[in-house]
């Protein structure tokens, strides 16, 4: 029986990471479509009404609810109005809002998928900023992953965050998960993921997240 060399195991590991990245993106899209319910007109009206409430905390609750639905297959009657869309992006950028409200805005943009891809750089900037609240950063990472291939342009920055040992380890874990959710578009980063897996100095949770990516 032929014994594999160290390079043989490394190549096998690299192939495994590439396959998992591809399957991760495909399965996450299928799972998203299967699990998220369609937004009904009466639900849409209630959520949009809540977004006019004077209390920003109510906006956060409304956006969290909105993010539970499949926002990539909206009808003409359930489309998100431009003023609410603008409201979400302003919430995301404003430090004056509570982190929970800003995180809800990020999650909702992520749930919109390709329709909100123009805001992927905004989400990436929040994720990369160490001064941003941790919950907002993790929500931004989750949103980028939810956008899938629409967030492909952010893959190099996600990989840079993941590879940097100075980055908060929880943020590194979320970056790895985002890469896995983006899927095939992140396959070019497989060699760097393998390097992290092979490095004993890398935090165990980060290595686990990199493997699952």
N, C-alpha and C positions, 0 to 999 in steps of 0.2 A: 504493500500500500504506500502510495507516494505521500511524503510529508510536505506540508506547505512551508515555504520560507516566510520570514517576517514580511517581505514585500507582498507575498501572496495574500496574507491575512489583511494587510493594509488595503490592497486593491479590492478585496471582498468587502471590507468595511465601507470603502468609498462607494462601491456599487450599491450597497445597502442603503446608505444615506441618500443617494440620488433617487433610488426607487421610492423610498419613504417620502421624500419631498414631493415627488410627482403624485404618488397615491394620496398624500396628505391633502394636497390642494383639491384633487378630484373628489375625495370622500367628504371634505368639509363643505364643498358646494352642494353635493347631493344631500348631505345631512341637513344643511341649512334649508334647502327647498322642502325636504320632507317634514321637518319639525316645526317650522314657523307658519302660523296660521295667516290666512288672508285678512287684510284690514277691511272690515265692513263699514258701510257708510255711517251707521249710527255711532260706531266707535270713533271713526274719523272726526265726526262733528263734536263729540265730547272732548276729545284730546285737543282739537284746535281751539275750542272754547276755553279750555284750561290754560292755553298759552297766552290768553289775553288777561289772565288774572294779574293783579298788581303784585302778588307775592312770587318772587323768583323760585322759592322752594316748590311751589305748585308747578312751575315750569319743569323743574327737574323730575318730579313725579310723572308728569305727562310725557316727557321725553323717554323716561325709562319704560313706560307702558308702550309707547310708539315703537321703541326698538325691539319689542317682543314679536312684532309682526314682520311678514315678508314685505319689505319695502322696495324690492326690486321688480315687483309685478303689480304695481298700483294701476288702478283704472283712472279714467279722466275725473271720476267723482271723488276719488280718494287720494289724488295727488297732494303732495305737501305744498301749500301756498308759498309763493316767493318770499312773502314777509316773514313767515315762520322759518323758512330755510335761512334767511338772513339773520334772524333772531338767534338761531343755533350757532352760527359762525361767530356772532358777536359775543355770545356767552362763552364760547370756547376760548376766545382771546382775552377776555376781561378778567383780571385777577380779583376784581371786586365781588365776583360771584362765589358762592360756596363751592368747594371742590366737588361735592356730590352732584351739583347742578351742571358743572362743567363736564364732569365725567359722563353724565347722562347725554349731554350734547354730542360728545365724542362717540359714544356707543350708537347713537341714532344715525350719525353720519356714516359710521361703518356699516350699519344695517342697510343703508341705501345703496351700498355697493358701488358699481361703476358710475352711477349718477352723481355720486359725491367725490369722484376721483380727483377733481380739481383741488380738493382740500386735503389730499394726502400729504403734501409738503407741510401744511399747517399742523397736521397731526404729528408728523415726524419731528417738527421743531419742538413741540410740546414734550414729546417723548425724550428727546435728546437734552432738554434743558434741566439740569440738576436742581434748579430753583423752583421748578414746577412741582406742585403737590404730587405725592406718590400715586394716589388714587387716580388722578387725572392722567399721569404718565402711563399707568397700566391700561387705562381705558383707551388711550390713544393707540397703544400697541395692539390691543384687541381689535380696535376699529380698522387698523391697517391690515391685519390678518383677515378680517371679515370682507374687506374690499377685494381680496384675492389678487388676481393678475393685474387689476386696475392700479394696485399699489406697487407694481414691479419696479418702478423707478426709485423707490425708497429702499430696495433690497441692500445696496451697498452700505447705506447708513445704518440699517438694522444690523448688518453683519459687523460693522465697525463698533457699534455699541456692545454687541455680544462678545466680541473678541477683546475688548478693553477691560483689563482686570480692575481698573479704577472705577468703572461704572458700578452703581449699586447692584448687588447680585440679583435682587428681585426684578430689576429692570432688565438685566441680562436674560433672565428666565423668560420674561414676557417677550423680549425681542426674538428669542429662539422660537417661541410658540408662534409669533407672527410670521416668521420665515416659513415654518411648517405649514401654516394656513395659506400662505401665498402660493406655496406648492411649486409647480414646475418652473415658474419664473425665477425661483431662487436656487435652482439646481446648480448653477455655476458656482455657488458658494460652498458646494459639498467638500472640496479640499480643505477649506478653512474650518468647516465643522469637524472634519476628521482630525485636524490638528488640535482642536479643543478637546475632543474625545480622548486623544492620546496623551494630553498634558496632565500629569498628576497634580499640578499646581492649580488647575481649574476647579472651582467649587463643585462639589458633587451634584448639587441640584442643577447647576448650569450645565454640567456634562449630561445629565439625564435629559434636560430639556433640549439640548443640542442633538442628542441621539434621536429623540422623538420627533424632532423637526424633519 
